[in-house]
Amino acid sequence: MVSIESPRPRVNASMLPQSRGKFVCLLGRVKTVDANQTGFIMTTSDQQDVQVFLPEPLTDDVEGIIEVIGEVGTNCEVNCHNYVNFGDTDFDMTLYDEAIKMITEFPQYHELAEG
């Protein structure tokens, strides 16, 4: 059984197709929350929308920057196992996306890179 507690590679939406069936860490901004509170759409650092499914309905509001740890599904959706909501904070998504690209381009310098 795979432990969801261990660190996961950071990815952006364009990297999800190669990550199907794997656990990843995805950061973005909450765009919309489903009416039934069992999922939301987030806009990732590379400006793509990703559907996130939750194991149970939300009990708190989620907004702003959110980090999701989850397993990537067949259609590149993320089945969330854990999340951290940072709220409406000033965060440079463009710079973060550049860091994700660097980690992937030079995996020898980052042990969790999926190069």
Solvent accessible surface area in square Angstrom, and as a share of the most:
residue,aa,sasa,rsa
1,M,244,1.09
2,V,88,0.50
3,S,60,0.39
4,I,60,0.31
5,E,153,0.69
6,S,49,0.31
7,P,96,0.60
8,R,40,0.15
9,P,14,0.09
10,R,87,0.32
11,V,4,0.03
12,N,2,0.01
13,A,8,0.06
14,S,59,0.38
15,M,24,0.11
16,L,3,0.01
17,P,62,0.39
18,Q,120,0.53
19,S,3,0.02
20,R,119,0.44
21,G,50,0.48
22,K,91,0.39
23,F,26,0.11
24,V,0,0.00
25,C,4,0.02
26,L,1,0.00
27,L,9,0.05
28,G,0,0.00
29,R,91,0.33
30,V,21,0.12
31,K,117,0.50
32,T,73,0.42
33,V,51,0.29
34,D,45,0.23
35,A,110,0.85
36,N,98,0.51
37,Q,72,0.32
38,T,44,0.26
39,G,0,0.00
40,F,0,0.00
41,I,53,0.27
42,M,0,0.00
43,T,32,0.18
44,T,1,0.01
45,S,6,0.04
46,D,31,0.16
47,Q,132,0.59
48,Q,80,0.35
49,D,74,0.38
50,V,8,0.05
51,Q,49,0.22
52,V,0,0.00
53,F,90,0.38
54,L,19,0.09
55,P,106,0.67
56,E,123,0.55
57,P,75,0.47
58,L,20,0.10
59,T,131,0.76
60,D,99,0.51
61,D,131,0.68
62,V,11,0.06
63,E,98,0.44
64,G,5,0.05
65,I,2,0.01
66,I,0,0.00
67,E,25,0.11
68,V,0,0.00
69,I,32,0.16
70,G,0,0.00
71,E,58,0.26
72,V,1,0.01
73,G,11,0.11
74,T,106,0.62
75,N,129,0.66
76,C,28,0.17
77,E,31,0.14
78,V,0,0.00
79,N,58,0.30
80,C,6,0.04
81,H,82,0.37
82,N,87,0.45
83,Y,69,0.26
84,V,67,0.39
85,N,49,0.25
86,F,105,0.44
87,G,17,0.16
88,D,113,0.59
89,T,61,0.35
90,D,150,0.78
91,F,77,0.32
92,D,81,0.42
93,M,24,0.11
94,T,100,0.58
95,L,121,0.60
96,Y,32,0.12
97,D,9,0.05
98,E,85,0.38
99,A,44,0.34
100,I,1,0.00
101,K,94,0.40
102,M,123,0.55
103,I,36,0.18
104,T,42,0.25
105,E,118,0.53
106,F,86,0.36
107,P,48,0.30
108,Q,127,0.56
109,Y,175,0.67
110,H,65,0.29
111,E,169,0.76
112,L,56,0.28
113,A,21,0.16
114,E,75,0.33
115,G,84,0.81
